Amino acid sequence: METKRRKIVPEMEGPMARWYAKQRGSEPQLAQWRRQAVALGSGLAPGAAVLEVAPGPGYLSIELARLGFAVTGLDISHTFVSLAASRARAEGVTVDFRHGDVADLPFPSDSFDLVVCQAAFKNFSSPVTALDQIHRVLRPGGVAVILDMNRGATGADIRADVAGMRLNAFNSSVTRLTLSWLRSRAYTAADFERVAAGSAFHGSAAHADGMTLEVRLTK
């Protein structure tokens, strides 16, 4: 039986979600979203179906859609869904942003060629259930990519990462404190491999370096 993780609080709604969206939208971070989209889309067929789980403000989903993929974003935060949809419309990009829970994905089986989850998996209270649902909606041969914080990140890693965001002094301080707190919820590569072994994927390829944990899972 899956061990539930403590639910994270507070919820990302209202002013907190809007603050987060603003902090994640600095120009260096937007450039990073663009680079990530290109890397994730490498090898996908034109028009491939992509699902981003917990897209937050939608920056990565929008960049993936800009590359010509059919992108769906599913987030449990009503505020994030609204913010992401508004941004996509303003930029003339089509993304199907929806409200929903990764523990019960509202899509048919075998629907997507790629599933992405960026900076959110550590917050899921039922990680095995989340992986099982991601496995279900992937097409045979499809890939899931989890990009998240590495539990082994050092204080120096966190300071360097926040410095690269180019935030003002107050927001930099808040972001460093938040990341230091979230680190306790993050996974090491070995942690994630143990979780994935108990899922429908039966394993993963996980790699940690500095701030980043990258995991690839194939159906």
Legacy VTK file of the C-alpha trace (Angstrom):
# vtk DataFile Version 3.0
C-alpha trace
ASCII
DATASET POLYDATA
POINTS 219 float
0.000 0.000 0.000
1.273 3.457 -0.888
2.511 5.664 1.928
0.864 9.075 1.707
3.045 12.146 2.016
1.974 15.095 4.127
-0.051 17.558 2.098
1.817 20.796 1.485
0.329 24.048 2.800
-0.600 26.729 2.015
-2.394 26.071 -1.249
-1.217 27.907 -4.366
-4.271 30.087 -4.903
-5.050 33.782 -5.032
-2.325 36.283 -4.102
0.283 33.598 -3.365
-0.162 32.010 -6.806
0.009 35.412 -8.491
3.188 36.284 -6.566
4.762 32.976 -7.580
3.815 33.501 -11.225
5.487 36.916 -11.211
8.691 35.593 -9.646
8.943 32.758 -12.172
8.469 35.067 -15.148
11.755 36.993 -15.110
13.576 37.152 -18.437
16.350 34.689 -17.428
13.703 32.175 -16.408
11.674 32.682 -19.584
14.856 31.962 -21.531
15.292 28.803 -19.488
11.711 27.708 -20.264
12.475 28.149 -23.969
15.622 26.030 -23.715
13.793 23.333 -21.753
10.996 23.227 -24.320
13.469 22.688 -27.154
15.244 19.925 -25.232
11.998 18.187 -24.280
10.621 18.413 -27.804
13.739 16.942 -29.382
12.788 13.700 -31.105
9.031 14.237 -30.894
7.004 14.114 -34.089
5.437 17.395 -35.281
2.109 17.915 -33.545
2.858 15.308 -30.848
0.490 15.300 -27.861
2.129 16.676 -24.716
0.697 16.883 -21.198
2.257 19.091 -18.565
1.142 18.114 -15.075
1.086 21.028 -12.619
2.184 23.680 -15.145
1.630 26.515 -12.667
1.644 29.813 -14.598
2.086 27.865 -17.823
5.434 29.191 -19.055
6.826 25.815 -20.162
3.540 24.649 -21.715
3.347 27.838 -23.770
6.882 27.374 -25.063
6.161 23.747 -25.990
3.022 24.829 -27.855
5.018 27.515 -29.641
7.133 24.688 -31.088
4.052 23.172 -32.713
3.055 20.474 -30.218
-0.529 19.845 -29.084
-0.178 20.803 -25.420
-2.509 20.242 -22.485
-1.775 21.622 -19.012
-3.520 20.291 -15.897
-3.206 22.058 -12.537
-5.009 21.721 -9.214
-4.881 25.499 -8.702
-7.803 27.437 -10.186
-5.684 30.609 -10.069
-2.845 29.030 -12.041
-5.245 27.702 -14.682
-6.703 31.180 -15.128
-3.293 32.884 -15.226
-1.851 30.356 -17.676
-4.857 30.499 -20.003
-4.773 34.310 -20.025
-1.063 34.350 -20.829
-1.488 31.842 -23.671
-4.282 33.937 -25.201
-2.231 37.123 -24.885
0.670 35.459 -26.704
-1.521 33.927 -29.404
-0.590 30.369 -28.416
-3.071 27.490 -28.106
-2.790 25.425 -24.923
-5.651 23.491 -23.321
-5.253 24.494 -19.664
-7.590 22.585 -17.338
-8.265 22.207 -13.633
-7.673 18.714 -12.228
-5.674 16.398 -9.986
-2.707 14.258 -11.018
-4.070 11.486 -8.792
-7.070 11.148 -11.117
-6.090 12.403 -14.569
-9.240 13.176 -16.629
-7.871 11.740 -19.886
-8.296 8.421 -21.702
-5.514 5.881 -21.531
-2.798 6.092 -24.197
-3.438 9.802 -24.931
-0.012 11.470 -24.826
3.421 11.038 -26.364
5.142 13.012 -23.607
4.188 13.906 -20.047
6.190 16.580 -18.234
6.135 17.595 -14.579
8.380 20.496 -13.636
9.057 21.636 -10.029
5.914 20.022 -8.629
6.352 16.283 -8.079
7.826 16.768 -4.598
4.498 18.300 -3.540
2.320 15.339 -4.547
0.833 13.560 -1.533
0.409 10.252 -3.449
3.521 9.938 -5.650
2.984 6.320 -6.727
-0.622 7.046 -7.680
0.612 10.059 -9.661
3.123 7.909 -11.544
0.499 5.231 -12.186
-1.822 7.845 -13.675
0.968 9.297 -15.812
1.801 5.785 -17.037
-1.858 5.161 -17.908
-2.243 8.254 -20.098
1.055 7.755 -21.933
0.992 5.965 -25.258
3.126 2.810 -25.560
6.697 3.981 -26.017
5.827 7.386 -24.562
8.115 9.123 -22.092
7.520 10.993 -18.848
10.075 13.568 -17.713
10.138 14.763 -14.119
12.238 17.880 -13.468
12.411 18.914 -9.852
14.563 20.045 -6.976
17.310 17.725 -5.788
17.145 16.946 -2.068
20.938 16.976 -2.084
21.102 20.621 -3.199
23.336 22.718 -0.967
22.753 26.195 0.380
25.269 27.442 -2.174
23.284 25.723 -4.962
20.117 27.474 -3.812
21.807 30.881 -3.587
23.288 30.521 -7.078
19.967 29.392 -8.553
18.055 32.330 -7.051
20.757 34.789 -8.105
20.226 33.677 -11.692
16.530 34.593 -11.473
17.449 38.300 -11.139
14.788 39.116 -8.555
14.827 42.118 -6.241
16.410 41.742 -2.788
13.166 41.049 -0.930
11.845 38.472 -3.402
15.263 36.821 -3.629
15.298 36.380 0.146
11.763 34.938 0.213
12.558 32.596 -2.677
15.739 31.313 -1.002
13.833 30.619 2.224
11.049 28.870 0.311
13.450 26.655 -1.607
15.325 25.781 1.584
12.041 24.678 3.117
10.929 22.757 0.024
14.255 20.899 -0.082
13.028 18.716 2.789
10.205 17.463 0.545
12.421 16.839 -2.478
13.822 13.504 -3.676
17.330 12.281 -4.264
17.850 10.160 -7.391
17.848 7.011 -5.219
14.650 8.126 -3.442
12.854 8.600 -6.728
14.026 5.295 -8.145
12.527 3.520 -5.119
9.187 5.294 -5.655
9.203 4.536 -9.391
9.978 0.863 -8.747
6.643 0.578 -6.939
4.709 2.204 -9.776
3.409 0.929 -13.100
6.694 2.068 -14.669
8.624 -0.427 -12.490
11.679 1.802 -12.523
13.222 5.015 -13.794
16.428 6.669 -14.922
17.112 9.405 -12.373
20.039 11.811 -12.231
20.759 14.571 -9.717
23.169 17.456 -10.207
23.251 20.537 -7.997
19.733 21.945 -7.742
18.235 19.640 -10.332
16.770 16.151 -10.267
15.897 14.844 -13.736
13.957 11.612 -14.132
12.926 9.796 -17.304
10.343 7.032 -17.321
9.262 5.057 -20.394
6.033 3.163 -20.910
LINES 1 220
219 0 1 2 3 4 5 6 7 8 9 10 11 12 13 14 15 16 17 18 19 20 21 22 23 24 25 26 27 28 29 30 31 32 33 34 35 36 37 38 39 40 41 42 43 44 45 46 47 48 49 50 51 52 53 54 55 56 57 58 59 60 61 62 63 64 65 66 67 68 69 70 71 72 73 74 75 76 77 78 79 80 81 82 83 84 85 86 87 88 89 90 91 92 93 94 95 96 97 98 99 100 101 102 103 104 105 106 107 108 109 110 111 112 113 114 115 116 117 118 119 120 121 122 123 124 125 126 127 128 129 130 131 132 133 134 135 136 137 138 139 140 141 142 143 144 145 146 147 148 149 150 151 152 153 154 155 156 157 158 159 160 161 162 163 164 165 166 167 168 169 170 171 172 173 174 175 176 177 178 179 180 181 182 183 184 185 186 187 188 189 190 191 192 193 194 195 196 197 198 199 200 201 202 203 204 205 206 207 208 209 210 211 212 213 214 215 216 217 218
